[in-house]
């Protein structure tokens, strides 16, 4: 099941749940697929995504799914609808 992630806390709680994060960056026009344990998907990391801030500033959106296929489909759909670039994160790709 796809879950919309709107706060950092929500994502932090999912850290130990095997699954995938779709990160949409509006300013960069990019959709990226991560595993939730990727450092770039970790709000605590300085390089990680920040869902709370992105929502506040309307600069992005985030989706979680335990299914890679489902996360991938959502990422492709958003990329297609918005005309964004879709990339699978090279750090956590597996
Ligand atoms: Zn990643």
PDB file of the backbone (N, CA, C, O) and the ligand in Angstrom, with CONECT records:
HET     ZN  A 101       1
ATOM      1  N   UNK A   1       0.837  -1.202   0.000  1.00  0.00           N
ATOM      2  CA  UNK A   1       0.000   0.000   0.000  1.00  0.00           C
ATOM      3  C   UNK A   1       0.872   1.252   0.000  1.00  0.00           C
ATOM      4  O   UNK A   1       1.860   1.329   0.730  1.00  0.00           O
ATOM      5  N   UNK A   2       0.510   2.205  -0.799  1.00  0.00           N
ATOM      6  CA  UNK A   2       1.256   3.463  -0.849  1.00  0.00           C
ATOM      7  C   UNK A   2       0.828   4.378   0.303  1.00  0.00           C
ATOM      8  O   UNK A   2      -0.361   4.534   0.580  1.00  0.00           O
ATOM      9  N   UNK A   3       1.802   4.967   0.954  1.00  0.00           N
ATOM     10  CA  UNK A   3       1.528   5.900   2.040  1.00  0.00           C
ATOM     11  C   UNK A   3       2.199   7.228   1.721  1.00  0.00           C
ATOM     12  O   UNK A   3       3.381   7.272   1.380  1.00  0.00           O
ATOM     13  N   UNK A   4       1.442   8.300   1.834  1.00  0.00           N
ATOM     14  CA  UNK A   4       2.030   9.621   1.653  1.00  0.00           C
ATOM     15  C   UNK A   4       2.813   9.984   2.898  1.00  0.00           C
ATOM     16  O   UNK A   4       2.322   9.829   4.016  1.00  0.00           O
ATOM     17  N   UNK A   5       4.040  10.471   2.707  1.00  0.00           N
ATOM     18  CA  UNK A   5       4.882  10.864   3.844  1.00  0.00           C
ATOM     19  C   UNK A   5       4.919  12.388   3.894  1.00  0.00           C
ATOM     20  O   UNK A   5       5.381  13.048   2.963  1.00  0.00           O
ATOM     21  N   UNK A   6       4.417  12.932   5.013  1.00  0.00           N
ATOM     22  CA  UNK A   6       4.353  14.394   5.092  1.00  0.00           C
ATOM     23  C   UNK A   6       5.218  14.988   6.209  1.00  0.00           C
ATOM     24  O   UNK A   6       5.416  16.202   6.270  1.00  0.00           O
ATOM     25  N   UNK A   7       5.734  14.119   7.096  1.00  0.00           N
ATOM     26  CA  UNK A   7       6.597  14.641   8.159  1.00  0.00           C
ATOM     27  C   UNK A   7       7.883  13.816   8.255  1.00  0.00           C
ATOM     28  O   UNK A   7       7.923  12.650   7.864  1.00  0.00           O
ATOM     29  N   UNK A   8       8.921  14.447   8.782  1.00  0.00           N
ATOM     30  CA  UNK A   8      10.197  13.762   8.996  1.00  0.00           C
ATOM     31  C   UNK A   8      10.006  12.577   9.945  1.00  0.00           C
ATOM     32  O   UNK A   8      10.564  11.501   9.734  1.00  0.00           O
ATOM     33  N   UNK A   9       9.198  12.797  11.004  1.00  0.00           N
ATOM     34  CA  UNK A   9       8.986  11.761  12.023  1.00  0.00           C
ATOM     35  C   UNK A   9       8.399  10.484  11.413  1.00  0.00           C
ATOM     36  O   UNK A   9       8.799   9.371  11.754  1.00  0.00           O
ATOM     37  N   UNK A  10       7.447  10.676  10.508  1.00  0.00           N
ATOM     38  CA  UNK A  10       6.798   9.548   9.827  1.00  0.00           C
ATOM     39  C   UNK A  10       7.851   8.700   9.096  1.00  0.00           C
ATOM     40  O   UNK A  10       7.823   7.470   9.142  1.00  0.00           O
ATOM     41  N   UNK A  11       8.757   9.377   8.438  1.00  0.00           N
ATOM     42  CA  UNK A  11       9.791   8.681   7.672  1.00  0.00           C
ATOM     43  C   UNK A  11      10.828   8.039   8.592  1.00  0.00           C
ATOM     44  O   UNK A  11      11.305   6.938   8.318  1.00  0.00           O
ATOM     45  N   UNK A  12      11.170   8.712   9.659  1.00  0.00           N
ATOM     46  CA  UNK A  12      12.138   8.167  10.624  1.00  0.00           C
ATOM     47  C   UNK A  12      11.616   6.859  11.210  1.00  0.00           C
ATOM     48  O   UNK A  12      12.380   5.914  11.402  1.00  0.00           O
ATOM     49  N   UNK A  13      10.307   6.804  11.495  1.00  0.00           N
ATOM     50  CA  UNK A  13       9.699   5.591  12.052  1.00  0.00           C
ATOM     51  C   UNK A  13       9.736   4.421  11.078  1.00  0.00           C
ATOM     52  O   UNK A  13       9.701   3.262  11.494  1.00  0.00           O
ATOM     53  N   UNK A  14       9.805   4.720   9.781  1.00  0.00           N
ATOM     54  CA  UNK A  14       9.800   3.668   8.771  1.00  0.00           C
ATOM     55  C   UNK A  14      11.192   3.121   8.481  1.00  0.00           C
ATOM     56  O   UNK A  14      11.354   2.189   7.694  1.00  0.00           O
ATOM     57  N   UNK A  15      12.194   3.713   9.126  1.00  0.00           N
ATOM     58  CA  UNK A  15      13.583   3.372   8.812  1.00  0.00           C
ATOM     59  C   UNK A  15      13.871   1.874   8.879  1.00  0.00           C
ATOM     60  O   UNK A  15      14.618   1.349   8.053  1.00  0.00           O
ATOM     61  N   UNK A  16      13.284   1.185   9.858  1.00  0.00           N
ATOM     62  CA  UNK A  16      13.567  -0.242  10.011  1.00  0.00           C
ATOM     63  C   UNK A  16      12.554  -1.130   9.289  1.00  0.00           C
ATOM     64  O   UNK A  16      12.645  -2.355   9.362  1.00  0.00           O
ATOM     65  N   UNK A  17      11.597  -0.528   8.598  1.00  0.00           N
ATOM     66  CA  UNK A  17      10.633  -1.288   7.802  1.00  0.00           C
ATOM     67  C   UNK A  17      11.196  -1.452   6.392  1.00  0.00           C
ATOM     68  O   UNK A  17      11.503  -0.459   5.732  1.00  0.00           O
ATOM     69  N   UNK A  18      11.334  -2.686   5.926  1.00  0.00           N
ATOM     70  CA  UNK A  18      11.847  -2.823   4.553  1.00  0.00           C
ATOM     71  C   UNK A  18      10.871  -2.182   3.571  1.00  0.00           C
ATOM     72  O   UNK A  18       9.681  -2.497   3.568  1.00  0.00           O
ATOM     73  N   UNK A  19      11.382  -1.289   2.747  1.00  0.00           N
ATOM     74  CA  UNK A  19      10.498  -0.643   1.802  1.00  0.00           C
ATOM     75  C   UNK A  19      11.213   0.423   0.999  1.00  0.00           C
ATOM     76  O   UNK A  19      12.432   0.578   1.069  1.00  0.00           O
ATOM     77  N   UNK A  20      10.419   1.150   0.236  1.00  0.00           N
ATOM     78  CA  UNK A  20      10.957   2.090  -0.739  1.00  0.00           C
ATOM     79  C   UNK A  20      10.334   3.466  -0.594  1.00  0.00           C
ATOM     80  O   UNK A  20       9.168   3.609  -0.228  1.00  0.00           O
ATOM     81  N   UNK A  21      11.133   4.465  -0.886  1.00  0.00           N
ATOM     82  CA  UNK A  21      10.666   5.837  -0.802  1.00  0.00           C
ATOM     83  C   UNK A  21      10.748   6.488  -2.179  1.00  0.00           C
ATOM     84  O   UNK A  21      11.778   6.445  -2.852  1.00  0.00           O
ATOM     85  N   UNK A  22       9.642   7.082  -2.570  1.00  0.00           N
ATOM     86  CA  UNK A  22       9.620   7.880  -3.794  1.00  0.00           C
ATOM     87  C   UNK A  22       9.761   9.331  -3.348  1.00  0.00           C
ATOM     88  O   UNK A  22       8.899   9.852  -2.640  1.00  0.00           O
ATOM     89  N   UNK A  23      10.830   9.973  -3.755  1.00  0.00           N
ATOM     90  CA  UNK A  23      11.079  11.360  -3.379  1.00  0.00           C
ATOM     91  C   UNK A  23      10.917  12.244  -4.607  1.00  0.00           C
ATOM     92  O   UNK A  23      11.604  12.064  -5.613  1.00  0.00           O
ATOM     93  N   UNK A  24       9.993  13.210  -4.511  1.00  0.00           N
ATOM     94  CA  UNK A  24       9.755  14.117  -5.632  1.00  0.00           C
ATOM     95  C   UNK A  24      10.290  15.496  -5.263  1.00  0.00           C
ATOM     96  O   UNK A  24       9.885  16.081  -4.259  1.00  0.00           O
ATOM     97  N   UNK A  25      11.189  16.000  -6.070  1.00  0.00           N
ATOM     98  CA  UNK A  25      11.794  17.310  -5.836  1.00  0.00           C
ATOM     99  C   UNK A  25      11.267  18.264  -6.906  1.00  0.00           C
ATOM    100  O   UNK A  25      11.670  18.191  -8.067  1.00  0.00           O
ATOM    101  N   UNK A  26      10.354  19.165  -6.502  1.00  0.00           N
ATOM    102  CA  UNK A  26       9.731  20.071  -7.478  1.00  0.00           C
ATOM    103  C   UNK A  26      10.745  21.019  -8.132  1.00  0.00           C
ATOM    104  O   UNK A  26      10.778  21.126  -9.358  1.00  0.00           O
ATOM    105  N   UNK A  27      11.588  21.720  -7.320  1.00  0.00           N
ATOM    106  CA  UNK A  27      12.539  22.646  -7.966  1.00  0.00           C
ATOM    107  C   UNK A  27      13.486  21.957  -8.952  1.00  0.00           C
ATOM    108  O   UNK A  27      13.822  22.518  -9.995  1.00  0.00           O
ATOM    109  N   UNK A  28      13.908  20.744  -8.615  1.00  0.00           N
ATOM    110  CA  UNK A  28      14.845  20.030  -9.501  1.00  0.00           C
ATOM    111  C   UNK A  28      14.135  19.255 -10.598  1.00  0.00           C
ATOM    112  O   UNK A  28      14.768  18.747 -11.524  1.00  0.00           O
ATOM    113  N   UNK A  29      12.793  19.166 -10.484  1.00  0.00           N
ATOM    114  CA  UNK A  29      11.990  18.390 -11.433  1.00  0.00           C
ATOM    115  C   UNK A  29      12.506  16.952 -11.535  1.00  0.00           C
ATOM    116  O   UNK A  29      12.732  16.417 -12.621  1.00  0.00           O
ATOM    117  N   UNK A  30      12.678  16.357 -10.365  1.00  0.00           N
ATOM    118  CA  UNK A  30      13.220  15.010 -10.291  1.00  0.00           C
ATOM    119  C   UNK A  30      12.385  14.105  -9.401  1.00  0.00           C
ATOM    120  O   UNK A  30      11.862  14.531  -8.371  1.00  0.00           O
ATOM    121  N   UNK A  31      12.271  12.859  -9.814  1.00  0.00           N
ATOM    122  CA  UNK A  31      11.649  11.832  -8.987  1.00  0.00           C
ATOM    123  C   UNK A  31      12.727  10.775  -8.753  1.00  0.00           C
ATOM    124  O   UNK A  31      13.323  10.266  -9.702  1.00  0.00           O
ATOM    125  N   UNK A  32      12.974  10.450  -7.482  1.00  0.00           N
ATOM    126  CA  UNK A  32      14.024   9.479  -7.170  1.00  0.00           C
ATOM    127  C   UNK A  32      13.474   8.355  -6.308  1.00  0.00           C
ATOM    128  O   UNK A  32      12.714   8.584  -5.368  1.00  0.00           O
ATOM    129  N   UNK A  33      13.871   7.145  -6.646  1.00  0.00           N
ATOM    130  CA  UNK A  33      13.473   5.975  -5.866  1.00  0.00           C
ATOM    131  C   UNK A  33      14.623   5.560  -4.949  1.00  0.00           C
ATOM    132  O   UNK A  33      15.747   5.338  -5.400  1.00  0.00           O
ATOM    133  N   UNK A  34      14.315   5.458  -3.646  1.00  0.00           N
ATOM    134  CA  UNK A  34      15.302   5.027  -2.648  1.00  0.00           C
ATOM    135  C   UNK A  34      14.745   3.848  -1.862  1.00  0.00           C
ATOM    136  O   UNK A  34      13.536   3.615  -1.834  1.00  0.00           O
ATOM    137  N   UNK A  35      15.658   3.103  -1.219  1.00  0.00           N
ATOM    138  CA  UNK A  35      15.206   2.216  -0.154  1.00  0.00           C
ATOM    139  C   UNK A  35      15.114   3.137   1.068  1.00  0.00           C
ATOM    140  O   UNK A  35      15.848   4.122   1.146  1.00  0.00           O
ATOM    141  N   UNK A  36      14.225   2.835   2.025  1.00  0.00           N
ATOM    142  CA  UNK A  36      14.054   3.761   3.152  1.00  0.00           C
ATOM    143  C   UNK A  36      15.280   3.859   4.052  1.00  0.00           C
ATOM    144  O   UNK A  36      15.415   4.816   4.814  1.00  0.00           O
ATOM    145  N   UNK A  37      16.177   2.870   3.970  1.00  0.00           N
ATOM    146  CA  UNK A  37      17.370   2.951   4.816  1.00  0.00           C
ATOM    147  C   UNK A  37      18.534   3.663   4.123  1.00  0.00           C
ATOM    148  O   UNK A  37      19.645   3.686   4.653  1.00  0.00           O
ATOM    149  N   UNK A  38      18.294   4.239   2.953  1.00  0.00           N
ATOM    150  CA  UNK A  38      19.324   5.011   2.248  1.00  0.00           C
ATOM    151  C   UNK A  38      19.618   6.301   3.024  1.00  0.00           C
ATOM    152  O   UNK A  38      18.702   6.916   3.571  1.00  0.00           O
ATOM    153  N   UNK A  39      20.878   6.707   3.074  1.00  0.00           N
ATOM    154  CA  UNK A  39      21.207   7.937   3.809  1.00  0.00           C
ATOM    155  C   UNK A  39      20.535   9.161   3.172  1.00  0.00           C
ATOM    156  O   UNK A  39      20.257  10.150   3.852  1.00  0.00           O
ATOM    157  N   UNK A  40      20.281   9.084   1.871  1.00  0.00           N
ATOM    158  CA  UNK A  40      19.619  10.211   1.208  1.00  0.00           C
ATOM    159  C   UNK A  40      18.118  10.239   1.489  1.00  0.00           C
ATOM    160  O   UNK A  40      17.440  11.218   1.179  1.00  0.00           O
ATOM    161  N   UNK A  41      17.605   9.158   2.078  1.00  0.00           N
ATOM    162  CA  UNK A  41      16.178   9.089   2.442  1.00  0.00           C
ATOM    163  C   UNK A  41      16.005   9.240   3.952  1.00  0.00           C
ATOM    164  O   UNK A  41      14.923   9.010   4.491  1.00  0.00           O
ATOM    165  N   UNK A  42      17.091   9.631   4.625  1.00  0.00           N
ATOM    166  CA  UNK A  42      17.086   9.732   6.083  1.00  0.00           C
ATOM    167  C   UNK A  42      17.040  11.194   6.535  1.00  0.00           C
ATOM    168  O   UNK A  42      18.023  11.917   6.377  1.00  0.00           O
ATOM    169  N   UNK A  43      15.907  11.636   7.095  1.00  0.00           N
ATOM    170  CA  UNK A  43      15.776  13.047   7.503  1.00  0.00           C
ATOM    171  C   UNK A  43      16.807  13.477   8.546  1.00  0.00           C
ATOM    172  O   UNK A  43      17.123  14.661   8.666  1.00  0.00           O
ATOM    173  N   UNK A  44      17.333  12.495   9.305  1.00  0.00           N
ATOM    174  CA  UNK A  44      18.318  12.825  10.337  1.00  0.00           C
ATOM    175  C   UNK A  44      19.676  13.162   9.710  1.00  0.00           C
ATOM    176  O   UNK A  44      20.447  13.944  10.268  1.00  0.00           O
ATOM    177  N   UNK A  45      19.955  12.574   8.563  1.00  0.00           N
ATOM    178  CA  UNK A  45      21.212  12.848   7.865  1.00  0.00           C
ATOM    179  C   UNK A  45      21.181  14.239   7.236  1.00  0.00           C
ATOM    180  O   UNK A  45      20.140  14.688   6.757  1.00  0.00           O
ATOM    181  N   UNK A  46      22.321  14.911   7.240  1.00  0.00           N
ATOM    182  CA  UNK A  46      22.378  16.257   6.667  1.00  0.00           C
ATOM    183  C   UNK A  46      22.105  16.233   5.159  1.00  0.00           C
ATOM    184  O   UNK A  46      21.652  17.227   4.591  1.00  0.00           O
ATOM    185  N   UNK A  47      22.380  15.103   4.521  1.00  0.00           N
ATOM    186  CA  UNK A  47      22.153  14.995   3.074  1.00  0.00           C
ATOM    187  C   UNK A  47      20.795  14.367   2.751  1.00  0.00           C
ATOM    188  O   UNK A  47      20.428  14.237   1.583  1.00  0.00           O
ATOM    189  N   UNK A  48      20.053  13.980   3.790  1.00  0.00           N
ATOM    190  CA  UNK A  48      18.783  13.285   3.569  1.00  0.00           C
ATOM    191  C   UNK A  48      17.612  14.196   3.255  1.00  0.00           C
ATOM    192  O   UNK A  48      17.676  15.408   3.461  1.00  0.00           O
ATOM    193  N   UNK A  49      16.539  13.597   2.753  1.00  0.00           N
ATOM    194  CA  UNK A  49      15.324  14.348   2.436  1.00  0.00           C
ATOM    195  C   UNK A  49      14.671  14.863   3.729  1.00  0.00           C
ATOM    196  O   UNK A  49      14.851  14.289   4.803  1.00  0.00           O
ATOM    197  N   UNK A  50      13.915  15.952   3.599  1.00  0.00           N
ATOM    198  CA  UNK A  50      13.240  16.561   4.752  1.00  0.00           C
ATOM    199  C   UNK A  50      11.763  16.780   4.414  1.00  0.00           C
ATOM    200  O   UNK A  50      11.375  17.875   4.009  1.00  0.00           O
ATOM    201  N   UNK A  51      10.942  15.740   4.578  1.00  0.00           N
ATOM    202  CA  UNK A  51       9.521  15.849   4.197  1.00  0.00           C
ATOM    203  C   UNK A  51       8.769  17.009   4.861  1.00  0.00           C
ATOM    204  O   UNK A  51       7.962  17.672   4.211  1.00  0.00           O
ATOM    205  N   UNK A  52       9.027  17.256   6.148  1.00  0.00           N
ATOM    206  CA  UNK A  52       8.310  18.346   6.838  1.00  0.00           C
ATOM    207  C   UNK A  52       8.578  19.678   6.156  1.00  0.00           C
ATOM    208  O   UNK A  52       7.655  20.442   5.873  1.00  0.00           O
ATOM    209  N   UNK A  53       9.839  19.944   5.897  1.00  0.00           N
ATOM    210  CA  UNK A  53      10.241  21.200   5.278  1.00  0.00           C
ATOM    211  C   UNK A  53       9.722  21.301   3.830  1.00  0.00           C
ATOM    212  O   UNK A  53       9.269  22.357   3.391  1.00  0.00           O
ATOM    213  N   UNK A  54       9.801  20.175   3.105  1.00  0.00           N
ATOM    214  CA  UNK A  54       9.346  20.161   1.713  1.00  0.00           C
ATOM    215  C   UNK A  54       7.850  20.452   1.630  1.00  0.00           C
ATOM    216  O   UNK A  54       7.382  21.144   0.725  1.00  0.00           O
ATOM    217  N   UNK A  55       7.109  19.906   2.601  1.00  0.00           N
ATOM    218  CA  UNK A  55       5.674  20.137   2.610  1.00  0.00           C
ATOM    219  C   UNK A  55       5.382  21.598   2.953  1.00  0.00           C
ATOM    220  O   UNK A  55       4.550  22.246   2.318  1.00  0.00           O
ATOM    221  N   UNK A  56       6.081  22.098   3.968  1.00  0.00           N
ATOM    222  CA  UNK A  56       5.900  23.482   4.401  1.00  0.00           C
ATOM    223  C   UNK A  56       6.196  24.458   3.256  1.00  0.00           C
ATOM    224  O   UNK A  56       5.458  25.419   3.036  1.00  0.00           O
ATOM    225  N   UNK A  57       7.269  24.197   2.548  1.00  0.00           N
ATOM    226  CA  UNK A  57       7.684  25.102   1.472  1.00  0.00           C
ATOM    227  C   UNK A  57       7.126  24.718   0.102  1.00  0.00           C
ATOM    228  O   UNK A  57       7.412  25.363  -0.906  1.00  0.00           O
ATOM    229  N   UNK A  58       6.308  23.628   0.089  1.00  0.00           N
ATOM    230  CA  UNK A  58       5.753  23.117  -1.162  1.00  0.00           C
ATOM    231  C   UNK A  58       6.834  22.861  -2.215  1.00  0.00           C
ATOM    232  O   UNK A  58       6.698  23.245  -3.377  1.00  0.00           O
ATOM    233  N   UNK A  59       7.901  22.207  -1.779  1.00  0.00           N
ATOM    234  CA  UNK A  59       9.008  21.925  -2.701  1.00  0.00           C
ATOM    235  C   UNK A  59       9.145  20.443  -3.029  1.00  0.00           C
ATOM    236  O   UNK A  59      10.066  20.034  -3.735  1.00  0.00           O
ATOM    237  N   UNK A  60       8.209  19.641  -2.502  1.00  0.00           N
ATOM    238  CA  UNK A  60       8.322  18.226  -2.823  1.00  0.00           C
ATOM    239  C   UNK A  60       7.246  17.390  -2.183  1.00  0.00           C
ATOM    240  O   UNK A  60       6.456  17.883  -1.378  1.00  0.00           O
ATOM    241  N   UNK A  61       7.217  16.105  -2.547  1.00  0.00           N
ATOM    242  CA  UNK A  61       6.292  15.155  -1.944  1.00  0.00           C
ATOM    243  C   UNK A  61       6.978  13.799  -1.854  1.00  0.00           C
ATOM    244  O   UNK A  61       7.936  13.521  -2.575  1.00  0.00           O
ATOM    245  N   UNK A  62       6.467  12.955  -0.951  1.00  0.00           N
ATOM    246  CA  UNK A  62       7.123  11.676  -0.663  1.00  0.00           C
ATOM    247  C   UNK A  62       6.091  10.580  -0.487  1.00  0.00           C
ATOM    248  O   UNK A  62       5.025  10.785   0.094  1.00  0.00           O
ATOM    249  N   UNK A  63       6.441   9.402  -1.009  1.00  0.00           N
ATOM    250  CA  UNK A  63       5.550   8.238  -0.918  1.00  0.00           C
ATOM    251  C   UNK A  63       6.355   7.033  -0.476  1.00  0.00           C
ATOM    252  O   UNK A  63       7.502   6.848  -0.883  1.00  0.00           O
ATOM    253  N   UNK A  64       5.735   6.215   0.366  1.00  0.00           N
ATOM    254  CA  UNK A  64       6.381   4.998   0.832  1.00  0.00           C
ATOM    255  C   UNK A  64       5.576   3.782   0.425  1.00  0.00           C
ATOM    256  O   UNK A  64       4.346   3.796   0.452  1.00  0.00           O
ATOM    257  N   UNK A  65       6.287   2.728   0.045  1.00  0.00           N
ATOM    258  CA  UNK A  65       5.629   1.439  -0.194  1.00  0.00           C
ATOM    259  C   UNK A  65       6.588   0.318   0.162  1.00  0.00           C
ATOM    260  O   UNK A  65       7.800   0.437  -0.015  1.00  0.00           O
ATOM    261  N   UNK A  66       6.026  -0.773   0.667  1.00  0.00           N
ATOM    262  CA  UNK A  66       6.874  -1.934   0.954  1.00  0.00           C
ATOM    263  C   UNK A  66       7.179  -2.690  -0.331  1.00  0.00           C
ATOM    264  O   UNK A  66       8.075  -3.532  -0.371  1.00  0.00           O
ATOM    265  N   UNK A  67       6.428  -2.382  -1.375  1.00  0.00           N
ATOM    266  CA  UNK A  67       6.619  -3.048  -2.665  1.00  0.00           C
ATOM    267  C   UNK A  67       7.420  -2.170  -3.618  1.00  0.00           C
ATOM    268  O   UNK A  67       7.057  -1.024  -3.885  1.00  0.00           O
ATOM    269  N   UNK A  68       8.504  -2.725  -4.122  1.00  0.00           N
ATOM    270  CA  UNK A  68       9.332  -1.967  -5.059  1.00  0.00           C
ATOM    271  C   UNK A  68       8.548  -1.665  -6.351  1.00  0.00           C
ATOM    272  O   UNK A  68       8.645  -0.574  -6.913  1.00  0.00           O
ATOM    273  N   UNK A  69       7.783  -2.645  -6.795  1.00  0.00           N
ATOM    274  CA  UNK A  69       6.989  -2.456  -8.012  1.00  0.00           C
ATOM    275  C   UNK A  69       6.000  -1.311  -7.854  1.00  0.00           C
ATOM    276  O   UNK A  69       5.834  -0.483  -8.750  1.00  0.00           O
ATOM    277  N   UNK A  70       5.346  -1.280  -6.695  1.00  0.00           N
ATOM    278  CA  UNK A  70       4.356  -0.242  -6.453  1.00  0.00           C
ATOM    279  C   UNK A  70       5.024   1.136  -6.376  1.00  0.00           C
ATOM    280  O   UNK A  70       4.531   2.107  -6.950  1.00  0.00           O
ATOM    281  N   UNK A  71       6.149   1.206  -5.661  1.00  0.00           N
ATOM    282  CA  UNK A  71       6.873   2.475  -5.548  1.00  0.00           C
ATOM    283  C   UNK A  71       7.361   2.922  -6.917  1.00  0.00           C
ATOM    284  O   UNK A  71       7.271   4.096  -7.274  1.00  0.00           O
ATOM    285  N   UNK A  72       7.872   1.973  -7.666  1.00  0.00           N
ATOM    286  CA  UNK A  72       8.367   2.254  -9.009  1.00  0.00           C
ATOM    287  C   UNK A  72       7.253   2.770  -9.926  1.00  0.00           C
ATOM    288  O   UNK A  72       7.464   3.710 -10.693  1.00  0.00           O
ATOM    289  N   UNK A  73       6.076   2.158  -9.847  1.00  0.00           N
ATOM    290  CA  UNK A  73       4.935   2.586 -10.670  1.00  0.00           C
ATOM    291  C   UNK A  73       4.524   4.006 -10.313  1.00  0.00           C
ATOM    292  O   UNK A  73       4.235   4.822 -11.188  1.00  0.00           O
ATOM    293  N   UNK A  74       4.502   4.294  -9.002  1.00  0.00           N
ATOM    294  CA  UNK A  74       4.114   5.629  -8.552  1.00  0.00           C
ATOM    295  C   UNK A  74       5.136   6.661  -9.051  1.00  0.00           C
ATOM    296  O   UNK A  74       4.763   7.736  -9.522  1.00  0.00           O
ATOM    297  N   UNK A  75       6.401   6.330  -8.943  1.00  0.00           N
ATOM    298  CA  UNK A  75       7.461   7.231  -9.381  1.00  0.00           C
ATOM    299  C   UNK A  75       7.354   7.504 -10.877  1.00  0.00           C
ATOM    300  O   UNK A  75       7.497   8.642 -11.322  1.00  0.00           O
ATOM    301  N   UNK A  76       7.102   6.454 -11.643  1.00  0.00           N
ATOM    302  CA  UNK A  76       6.983   6.599 -13.099  1.00  0.00           C
ATOM    303  C   UNK A  76       5.763   7.447 -13.468  1.00  0.00           C
ATOM    304  O   UNK A  76       5.807   8.264 -14.388  1.00  0.00           O
ATOM    305  N   UNK A  77       4.671   7.228 -12.723  1.00  0.00           N
ATOM    306  CA  UNK A  77       3.432   7.970 -12.976  1.00  0.00           C
ATOM    307  C   UNK A  77       3.649   9.472 -12.727  1.00  0.00           C
ATOM    308  O   UNK A  77       3.267  10.305 -13.549  1.00  0.00           O
ATOM    309  N   UNK A  78       4.265   9.803 -11.586  1.00  0.00           N
ATOM    310  CA  UNK A  78       4.516  11.212 -11.261  1.00  0.00           C
ATOM    311  C   UNK A  78       5.449  11.837 -12.298  1.00  0.00           C
ATOM    312  O   UNK A  78       5.206  12.944 -12.779  1.00  0.00           O
ATOM    313  N   UNK A  79       6.508  11.120 -12.632  1.00  0.00           N
ATOM    314  CA  UNK A  79       7.481  11.628 -13.607  1.00  0.00           C
ATOM    315  C   UNK A  79       6.805  11.908 -14.945  1.00  0.00           C
ATOM    316  O   UNK A  79       7.068  12.923 -15.591  1.00  0.00           O
ATOM    317  N   UNK A  80       5.935  10.995 -15.345  1.00  0.00           N
ATOM    318  CA  UNK A  80       5.241  11.137 -16.628  1.00  0.00           C
ATOM    319  C   UNK A  80       4.267  12.313 -16.593  1.00  0.00           C
ATOM    320  O   UNK A  80       4.248  13.145 -17.499  1.00  0.00           O
ATOM    321  N   UNK A  81       3.453  12.369 -15.522  1.00  0.00           N
ATOM    322  CA  UNK A  81       2.444  13.437 -15.417  1.00  0.00           C
ATOM    323  C   UNK A  81       3.058  14.827 -15.320  1.00  0.00           C
ATOM    324  O   UNK A  81       2.529  15.785 -15.884  1.00  0.00           O
ATOM    325  N   UNK A  82       4.162  14.937 -14.614  1.00  0.00           N
ATOM    326  CA  UNK A  82       4.779  16.242 -14.403  1.00  0.00           C
ATOM    327  C   UNK A  82       5.890  16.548 -15.400  1.00  0.00           C
ATOM    328  O   UNK A  82       6.367  17.680 -15.476  1.00  0.00           O
ATOM    329  N   UNK A  83       6.296  15.550 -16.156  1.00  0.00           N
ATOM    330  CA  UNK A  83       7.397  15.741 -17.078  1.00  0.00           C
ATOM    331  C   UNK A  83       8.741  15.837 -16.371  1.00  0.00           C
ATOM    332  O   UNK A  83       9.659  16.510 -16.839  1.00  0.00           O
ATOM    333  N   UNK A  84       8.842  15.146 -15.224  1.00  0.00           N
ATOM    334  CA  UNK A  84      10.079  15.164 -14.444  1.00  0.00           C
ATOM    335  C   UNK A  84      10.987  14.010 -14.865  1.00  0.00           C
ATOM    336  O   UNK A  84      10.565  13.066 -15.533  1.00  0.00           O
ATOM    337  N   UNK A  85      12.246  14.122 -14.448  1.00  0.00           N
ATOM    338  CA  UNK A  85      13.213  13.059 -14.686  1.00  0.00           C
ATOM    339  C   UNK A  85      13.064  12.013 -13.584  1.00  0.00           C
ATOM    340  O   UNK A  85      12.967  12.355 -12.405  1.00  0.00           O
ATOM    341  N   UNK A  86      13.046  10.750 -13.968  1.00  0.00           N
ATOM    342  CA  UNK A  86      12.956   9.685 -12.976  1.00  0.00           C
ATOM    343  C   UNK A  86      14.292   8.961 -12.872  1.00  0.00           C
ATOM    344  O   UNK A  86      14.819   8.459 -13.864  1.00  0.00           O
ATOM    345  N   UNK A  87      14.832   8.914 -11.657  1.00  0.00           N
ATOM    346  CA  UNK A  87      16.085   8.190 -11.463  1.00  0.00           C
ATOM    347  C   UNK A  87      15.970   7.231 -10.283  1.00  0.00           C
ATOM    348  O   UNK A  87      15.269   7.499  -9.307  1.00  0.00           O
ATOM    349  N   UNK A  88      16.669   6.117 -10.395  1.00  0.00           N
ATOM    350  CA  UNK A  88      16.781   5.202  -9.274  1.00  0.00           C
ATOM    351  C   UNK A  88      18.095   5.563  -8.603  1.00  0.00           C
ATOM    352  O   UNK A  88      19.142   5.613  -9.249  1.00  0.00           O
ATOM    353  N   UNK A  89      18.029   5.812  -7.310  1.00  0.00           N
ATOM    354  CA  UNK A  89      19.201   6.281  -6.570  1.00  0.00           C
ATOM    355  C   UNK A  89      20.393   5.334  -6.782  1.00  0.00           C
ATOM    356  O   UNK A  89      20.270   4.127  -6.573  1.00  0.00           O
ATOM    357  N   UNK A  90      21.522   5.871  -7.189  1.00  0.00           N
ATOM    358  CA  UNK A  90      22.694   5.011  -7.435  1.00  0.00           C
ATOM    359  C   UNK A  90      23.338   4.501  -6.147  1.00  0.00           C
ATOM    360  O   UNK A  90      24.104   3.538  -6.178  1.00  0.00           O
ATOM    361  N   UNK A  91      23.037   5.135  -5.025  1.00  0.00           N
ATOM    362  CA  UNK A  91      23.649   4.719  -3.772  1.00  0.00           C
ATOM    363  C   UNK A  91      22.977   3.477  -3.181  1.00  0.00           C
ATOM    364  O   UNK A  91      23.645   2.560  -2.704  1.00  0.00           O
ATOM    365  N   UNK A  92      21.635   3.469  -3.225  1.00  0.00           N
ATOM    366  CA  UNK A  92      20.911   2.372  -2.571  1.00  0.00           C
ATOM    367  C   UNK A  92      20.261   1.414  -3.551  1.00  0.00           C
ATOM    368  O   UNK A  92      19.523   0.524  -3.129  1.00  0.00           O
ATOM    369  N   UNK A  93      20.506   1.561  -4.827  1.00  0.00           N
ATOM    370  CA  UNK A  93      19.850   0.737  -5.839  1.00  0.00           C
ATOM    371  C   UNK A  93      20.097  -0.762  -5.629  1.00  0.00           C
ATOM    372  O   UNK A  93      21.218  -1.251  -5.776  1.00  0.00           O
ATOM    373  N   UNK A  94      19.032  -1.467  -5.285  1.00  0.00           N
ATOM    374  CA  UNK A  94      19.127  -2.914  -5.104  1.00  0.00           C
ATOM    375  C   UNK A  94      17.759  -3.538  -5.142  1.00  0.00           C
ATOM    376  O   UNK A  94      17.632  -4.755  -5.006  1.00  0.00           O
TER     377      UNK A  94
HETATM  378 ZN    ZN A 101      19.048   6.136  -2.153  1.00  0.00          ZN
END
